[in-house]
Amino acid sequence: MGEQPIYTTRAHVFQIDPTTKKNWVPASKQAVTVSYFYDSTRNSYRIISVDGSKVIINSTITPNMTFTKTSQKFGQWADSRANTVFGLGFASEQQLAKFAEKFQEVKEAAKLARDTSTEKVESLNYNSEQESGRETPTTEEVSSINGTDDEKISHVGPEAALLQDENDRLKSVVEQSNTNAKKWETELQTLRENNARLVDALQESSANVESWKKQLDVCKAESDALREKIADLEAQCNEADQEKQKNAQLTVRVQELEAELHDKEQELENMRKQAEIIPQLMAECESITTKLQVAETQNSELEGRIGGLHVDIEDSRQKQGNMKGELKKFMDILDGKIDELHEFRQGLSKLGVDN
């Protein structure tokens, strides 16, 4: 079957700075695919991530590895074979928890595979010792079992046939044992070489434990710093949200001002149109002013005439009053004369009657 993926997710990949062993160096510009692979041939597990054509993670999971959550969305593990520390930044806490849970499962499976391999090696060693301690039958023994030619001639019968079958079976067992011994010697040599490599890796891991502890302390300090930065960024995000609200309000206000500006421009255009007829209005105004001055002059003359007429009227009124007085006197005199004439007439009438 070969190597098959058993779990896949997406994350931002980081590696520890090999120079300072303190800072994280981004291994990818964006989130990439990170997968767990199982190799059924070697009975091993690996974490693999590829960015384009570049392999950025190729880490074989061993039982002594530990995946550590350093924040709500960030986790890391150390790979002694690659001599580095890998870090993964996820989009959510759920993805980080799922990846950590899968890491633990794969770690347990790798431990089980190692224990099974150890038991197999011990079993092979034991079988090899048993086979090496077993003596191969010699030709004489075979001859004694099968018998000589004379004995074969003298013992021809069912027992000879059984002995012949047993002899053939023992020959095949010996041949199979020799074949298995060679195969087991080859496998034993391979296991010894693998064991030597594992011992070297274990010694290297033990030698790097202190450095990994120091790096872990540094990573924890960086994690605390990152947490503080995240808190600052969240505060900045809140401020950015407030600024967005203010910007929305300002946008509405700008739209209102643009509408008012449009109205003002319309009014200005109307005023410009009206300003075009201002010279004509000024000419008309000057003409009206001239006419007004003439009218004022005429008005002044008329006021003078009216004043003279008022004087004449007063004089006429005085004269009329005098004439009325005189007329009243004349009427009184006339009434007296009329009364006298009336009396005179009555006297004449009396004189006529008497006559």
C-alpha positions as CSV (number, residue, x, y, z in Angstrom):
1,M,0.0,0.0,0.0
2,G,2.9,2.4,0.7
3,E,2.5,5.7,2.5
4,Q,-1.1,7.0,2.9
5,P,-2.4,10.3,4.4
6,I,-4.6,9.7,7.6
7,Y,-5.3,13.4,8.6
8,T,-5.0,16.7,6.8
9,T,-5.4,20.3,8.0
10,R,-4.2,23.8,7.1
11,A,-1.9,26.0,9.1
12,H,0.9,28.6,9.0
13,V,4.3,26.8,9.3
14,F,7.2,28.2,11.4
15,Q,10.7,27.0,12.2
16,I,13.0,28.1,15.1
17,D,15.8,30.4,14.0
18,P,18.9,28.0,13.8
19,T,21.2,30.9,14.7
20,T,19.5,32.5,17.7
21,K,17.3,29.5,18.7
22,K,14.8,32.1,20.0
23,N,12.9,33.7,17.1
24,W,10.4,32.0,14.8
25,V,11.1,32.1,11.1
26,P,8.0,31.7,8.8
27,A,8.5,28.7,6.5
28,S,5.4,29.6,4.4
29,K,4.0,32.9,3.2
30,Q,0.4,31.7,3.8
31,A,-1.5,28.8,5.3
32,V,-0.5,25.5,3.7
33,T,-1.6,21.9,3.9
34,V,-0.2,19.8,6.8
35,S,-0.8,16.1,6.8
36,Y,-0.2,12.9,8.9
37,F,1.1,10.0,6.8
38,Y,1.3,6.3,7.7
39,D,3.8,4.1,6.0
40,S,2.5,0.5,6.3
41,T,5.8,-0.9,4.9
42,R,7.9,0.6,7.7
43,N,5.1,0.9,10.2
44,S,6.0,4.5,10.8
45,Y,4.2,7.9,11.0
46,R,5.3,11.2,9.5
47,I,4.1,14.9,9.4
48,I,4.6,16.3,5.9
49,S,3.9,19.7,4.5
50,V,4.7,21.0,1.0
51,D,4.6,24.6,-0.1
52,G,4.6,24.5,-4.0
53,S,7.5,22.3,-4.8
54,K,9.3,22.9,-1.5
55,V,9.1,20.4,1.4
56,I,8.9,22.5,4.6
57,I,8.0,19.7,7.1
58,N,9.3,16.1,7.0
59,S,9.1,15.0,10.6
60,T,9.0,11.3,11.6
61,I,6.9,10.9,14.8
62,T,8.7,9.1,17.6
63,P,7.3,8.0,21.1
64,N,9.5,10.6,22.9
65,M,8.1,13.6,21.0
66,T,5.7,16.0,22.6
67,F,3.3,18.5,21.0
68,T,3.0,21.6,23.2
69,K,0.2,24.2,22.9
70,T,1.9,27.6,23.6
71,S,-1.2,29.7,22.9
72,Q,-4.9,29.4,21.9
73,K,-4.0,28.9,18.2
74,F,-0.3,28.0,18.2
75,G,1.5,24.7,18.9
76,Q,5.0,23.3,18.5
77,W,7.2,20.2,18.7
78,A,10.9,19.4,18.5
79,D,12.4,17.1,16.0
80,S,15.9,15.9,17.0
81,R,16.6,14.2,13.7
82,A,15.9,17.4,11.8
83,N,17.6,19.4,14.6
84,T,14.8,22.0,14.6
85,V,11.6,23.0,16.3
86,F,8.4,23.2,14.2
87,G,5.6,25.6,15.0
88,L,2.1,25.7,13.6
89,G,-0.4,28.6,13.7
90,F,-4.0,27.6,13.2
91,A,-7.1,29.7,12.3
92,S,-9.1,28.4,15.3
93,E,-8.7,26.7,18.7
94,Q,-10.7,23.7,17.4
95,Q,-8.2,23.0,14.6
96,L,-5.3,23.2,17.1
97,A,-7.1,20.8,19.6
98,K,-7.8,18.3,16.7
99,F,-4.1,18.4,15.6
100,A,-2.8,17.9,19.1
101,E,-5.3,15.0,19.7
102,K,-4.1,13.4,16.4
103,F,-0.5,13.9,17.4
104,Q,-1.1,12.0,20.7
105,E,-2.8,9.2,18.8
106,V,0.0,8.9,16.3
107,K,2.6,9.1,19.1
108,E,0.9,6.2,20.9
109,A,0.7,4.2,17.6
110,A,4.5,4.8,17.1
111,K,5.2,3.6,20.6
112,L,3.1,0.5,20.0
113,A,5.0,-0.1,16.7
114,R,8.3,0.3,18.5
115,D,7.3,-2.2,21.2
116,T,6.1,-4.7,18.6
117,S,9.4,-4.3,16.7
118,T,11.4,-4.8,19.9
119,E,9.5,-8.0,20.7
120,K,10.1,-9.2,17.1
121,V,13.8,-8.6,17.4
122,E,14.0,-10.5,20.7
123,S,12.0,-13.4,19.2
124,L,14.3,-13.5,16.2
125,N,17.4,-13.5,18.4
126,Y,16.0,-16.3,20.5
127,N,15.1,-18.4,17.4
128,S,18.6,-17.8,16.0
129,E,20.2,-19.0,19.2
130,Q,18.0,-22.1,19.2
131,E,18.8,-22.8,15.6
132,S,22.5,-22.2,16.1
133,G,22.5,-24.6,19.2
134,R,20.8,-27.3,17.2
135,E,23.2,-29.8,15.6
136,T,22.8,-30.7,12.0
137,P,22.6,-34.5,11.4
138,T,25.8,-35.9,9.9
139,T,26.1,-38.3,7.1
140,E,26.8,-41.1,9.4
141,E,23.7,-40.4,11.5
142,V,21.6,-40.3,8.3
143,S,23.2,-43.5,7.2
144,S,22.5,-45.1,10.6
145,I,18.9,-44.0,10.3
146,N,18.5,-45.0,6.8
147,G,20.7,-48.0,7.1
148,T,23.4,-49.3,4.7
149,D,22.8,-50.8,1.3
150,D,23.2,-54.3,2.7
151,E,20.8,-53.4,5.5
152,K,18.4,-51.9,3.0
153,I,18.5,-55.2,1.1
154,S,18.0,-57.2,4.2
155,H,15.3,-55.0,5.7
156,V,13.1,-54.3,2.7
157,G,9.6,-53.8,3.9
158,P,7.2,-51.2,5.5
159,E,9.7,-50.1,8.1
160,A,12.2,-49.2,5.4
161,A,9.6,-47.1,3.6
162,L,8.8,-45.2,6.8
163,L,12.5,-44.6,7.5
164,Q,12.9,-43.3,3.9
165,D,10.1,-40.9,4.4
166,E,11.5,-39.7,7.7
167,N,14.9,-39.3,6.1
168,D,13.5,-37.1,3.3
169,R,11.5,-35.0,5.8
170,L,14.7,-34.5,7.9
171,K,16.6,-33.4,4.8
172,S,14.0,-30.8,3.9
173,V,13.9,-29.5,7.5
174,V,17.7,-29.2,7.5
175,E,17.7,-27.3,4.2
176,Q,14.8,-25.1,5.4
177,S,16.7,-24.4,8.6
178,N,19.8,-23.5,6.7
179,T,17.8,-21.1,4.5
180,N,16.0,-19.6,7.5
181,A,19.3,-19.2,9.4
182,K,20.8,-17.2,6.6
183,K,17.7,-15.1,6.3
184,W,17.6,-14.5,10.0
185,E,21.3,-13.6,10.1
186,T,20.6,-11.0,7.4
187,E,17.6,-9.6,9.4
188,L,19.6,-9.7,12.6
189,Q,22.4,-7.7,11.0
190,T,19.8,-5.2,9.7
191,L,18.2,-5.0,13.1
192,R,21.6,-4.5,14.7
193,E,22.4,-1.6,12.3
194,N,19.0,-0.1,13.0
195,N,19.5,-0.5,16.7
196,A,22.9,1.2,16.4
197,R,21.3,4.1,14.6
198,L,18.6,4.3,17.2
199,V,21.2,4.3,20.0
200,D,23.0,7.1,18.2
201,A,19.8,9.0,17.8
202,L,18.9,8.4,21.4
203,Q,22.3,9.6,22.5
204,E,22.0,12.7,20.3
205,S,18.5,13.3,21.7
206,S,19.8,13.0,25.3
207,A,22.6,15.4,24.5
208,N,20.2,17.9,23.1
209,V,17.7,17.6,26.0
210,E,19.3,20.6,27.8
211,S,19.3,22.7,24.7
212,W,15.7,21.8,24.0
213,K,14.8,22.8,27.6
214,K,16.5,26.1,27.1
215,Q,14.7,26.5,23.7
216,L,11.5,25.6,25.4
217,D,12.0,28.3,28.0
218,V,12.8,30.7,25.2
219,C,9.7,29.6,23.3
220,K,7.6,30.1,26.4
221,A,8.9,33.6,26.8
222,E,8.2,34.3,23.2
223,S,4.8,32.8,23.6
224,D,4.1,35.2,26.5
225,A,5.3,38.1,24.4
226,L,3.1,36.9,21.5
227,R,0.1,36.7,23.9
228,E,0.8,40.3,24.9
229,K,1.1,41.3,21.3
230,I,-2.2,39.5,20.5
231,A,-3.9,41.4,23.4
232,D,-2.5,44.6,22.0
233,L,-3.7,43.6,18.5
234,E,-7.1,42.8,19.8
235,A,-7.2,46.2,21.5
236,Q,-6.1,47.8,18.3
237,C,-8.8,45.9,16.5
238,N,-11.4,47.3,18.9
239,E,-10.0,50.8,18.2
240,A,-10.1,50.0,14.5
241,D,-13.8,49.0,14.8
242,Q,-14.5,52.3,16.6
243,E,-12.6,54.1,13.8
244,K,-14.7,52.3,11.2
245,Q,-17.9,53.5,12.9
246,K,-16.6,57.0,13.1
247,N,-15.6,56.7,9.4
248,A,-19.1,55.5,8.6
249,Q,-20.6,58.5,10.4
250,L,-18.1,60.8,8.7
251,T,-19.0,59.3,5.3
252,V,-22.7,60.1,6.0
253,R,-21.8,63.6,7.0
254,V,-19.6,64.0,3.9
255,Q,-22.6,62.9,1.7
256,E,-24.8,65.5,3.5
257,L,-22.2,68.2,2.9
258,E,-21.8,67.2,-0.7
259,A,-25.6,67.5,-1.1
260,E,-25.5,70.9,0.6
261,L,-22.5,71.9,-1.6
262,H,-24.5,70.9,-4.7
263,D,-27.4,73.1,-3.5
264,K,-25.0,76.0,-2.9
265,E,-23.5,75.5,-6.3
266,Q,-27.0,75.6,-7.8
267,E,-27.6,78.8,-5.9
268,L,-24.3,80.3,-7.0
269,E,-25.2,79.4,-10.6
270,N,-28.5,81.2,-10.2
271,M,-26.7,84.2,-8.7
272,R,-24.2,84.2,-11.6
273,K,-27.1,84.3,-14.0
274,Q,-28.6,87.1,-12.0
275,A,-25.3,88.9,-11.9
276,E,-25.3,89.0,-15.7
277,I,-28.3,91.3,-15.7
278,I,-26.8,93.5,-12.9
279,P,-25.3,96.1,-15.4
280,Q,-28.7,96.4,-17.0
281,L,-30.3,96.8,-13.6
282,M,-27.6,99.4,-12.7
283,A,-28.4,101.4,-15.8
284,E,-32.0,101.2,-15.0
285,C,-31.2,102.2,-11.4
286,E,-29.2,105.2,-12.6
287,S,-32.1,106.2,-14.9
288,I,-34.5,105.9,-12.0
289,T,-32.1,107.8,-9.8
290,T,-32.0,110.7,-12.3
291,K,-35.8,110.6,-12.6
292,L,-36.0,110.5,-8.8
293,Q,-33.8,113.6,-8.6
294,V,-35.9,115.4,-11.1
295,A,-39.0,114.3,-9.2
296,E,-37.5,115.5,-6.0
297,T,-36.7,118.8,-7.6
298,Q,-40.2,119.1,-8.9
299,N,-41.5,118.0,-5.5
300,S,-39.4,120.8,-3.9
301,E,-40.9,123.3,-6.3
302,L,-44.4,121.9,-5.6
303,E,-43.7,122.0,-1.9
304,G,-42.8,125.7,-2.4
305,R,-45.9,126.3,-4.3
306,I,-48.0,124.4,-1.8
307,G,-46.4,126.6,0.9
308,G,-47.4,129.7,-1.0
309,L,-50.9,128.3,-1.6
310,H,-51.2,127.6,2.2
311,V,-50.3,131.2,2.8
312,D,-52.8,132.3,0.2
313,I,-55.4,130.0,1.8
314,E,-54.7,131.4,5.2
315,D,-55.0,134.9,3.8
316,S,-58.2,133.9,2.0
317,R,-59.5,132.3,5.2
318,Q,-58.7,135.5,7.1
319,K,-60.4,137.6,4.4
320,Q,-63.3,135.2,4.4
321,G,-63.6,135.5,8.2
322,N,-63.5,139.3,7.9
323,M,-66.0,139.2,5.1
324,K,-68.3,136.9,7.1
325,G,-68.1,139.4,10.0
326,E,-68.8,142.2,7.7
327,L,-71.6,140.3,6.0
328,K,-73.1,139.4,9.4
329,K,-73.0,143.1,10.3
330,F,-74.5,143.9,7.0
331,M,-77.2,141.2,7.5
332,D,-77.9,142.6,10.9
333,I,-78.2,146.1,9.5
334,L,-80.3,144.7,6.6
335,D,-82.5,142.9,9.0
336,G,-82.9,146.1,10.9
337,K,-83.7,147.9,7.7
338,I,-86.2,145.2,6.7
339,D,-87.8,145.5,10.1
340,E,-88.0,149.2,9.6
341,L,-89.4,148.8,6.1
342,H,-91.9,146.3,7.4
343,E,-93.0,148.7,10.1
344,F,-93.0,151.4,7.5
345,R,-95.2,149.3,5.3
346,Q,-97.6,148.5,8.1
347,G,-97.8,152.2,8.8
348,L,-98.5,152.8,5.2
349,S,-101.2,150.1,5.2
350,K,-102.8,151.6,8.2
351,L,-102.7,155.0,6.5
352,G,-104.4,153.5,3.4
353,V,-107.1,151.9,5.5
354,D,-107.8,155.0,7.3
355,N,-108.0,156.9,4.1
